[in-house]
Amino acid sequence: MSTCETYSASARPTRTRSVAAFGAAALAVVVTRYQVWKNRRSVARLLEWDAHMLADIGLTQGDVYSALATRADEDASTQLQMRSLERRYAGQAQARDRMAHAALLRVGSGQYRRKP
């Protein structure tokens, strides 16, 4: 038994396709770098806000400083978003714990009441 492989001209990558793919990848890198740079500038502008304004969006000045302290090729706005979400979810978890504890106290206090 023998096999025979055939190639068509459209199946093989041509030089123009390779150059176009490389150009598209290079353009994507440039666009991504520009977007990261723009977002870092926006995050840096948050340092002009006072503590109350930052608290309204769930951030502190320390969060902004630490986001800007990351590597230059990392998106600082993504870091800020993660910190804000972490703080929000931690607050919600604490509220659930407090409600569960309060419910246990209500149930527990009913056991020790004197019956009339």
Helices and strands as residue ranges (DSSP letters): H 15-45, G 46-48, H 51-56, H 61-68, H 76-111
